[in-house]
Amino acid sequence: MALSAHADDVELGAGGAIHKWTSQGTQVISFIFSTCQAMDIRLPEIKEASAILGIEKENVTVLSYPNRVFPHFRQEILQNMIDLKKVFQPDVVLVPTTTDIHQDHEVIVAEATRAFKHTTILGYEVPWNMIQTSLQVTVLLSEADVKAKRKAVLAHKSQETRPYIDKDFIRSLAVVRGKTSGGEYGESYEVIRWIM
């Protein structure tokens, strides 16, 4: 299960691993808490990006919490996650890292840690929101996984002026994470909770 505050977070942080897992037949659930008040623009982008990563359309849920004020909705967000846990009982939950300083991301990781405390939780990196890193797990990726991640990120056309919507940056980070872990490409994650 991939949880994200905003429409493009999960593609940027975990798109390669999600593509790898769906390609292997793993069911991935994507739950997005905000479209940043632009549902009519962002929803088609979300659908396109999710399809590129192999997430079935019925496994994508989008809510409309207001952007940048998630701390005001902590209890409602927690309840959403508790409900998700009851329905899906995921093996692994992906959230932003605990070192992500965006206020909405902080709420997602904090409430997910409460709701899924008996589940493996991995934190994906969103580098421009992190002033430090603590990444212990790397998912090695293929060229196809990296290409799919890049294509999924670029599907968020309304965000193309953002400096992090950059195909070269996405590939470069995948190379760094892969090479430092003995592979060609990779994505690295913080271990928030590990259940074996």
Secondary structure, DSSP 8 states (H G I E B T S, - for coil): -EEESSTTHHHHHHHHHHHHHHHTT----EEE---TT-HHHHHHHHHHHHHHHT--GGGEEE----TT-GGGGHHHHHHHHHHHHHHH--SEEEEE-TTB--HHHHHHHHHHHHHTTTSEEEEE--GGGBSS----EEEEE-HHHHHHHHHHHHT-GGGTTSTT--HHHHHHHHHHHHHTTTSSEEEEEEEEE---
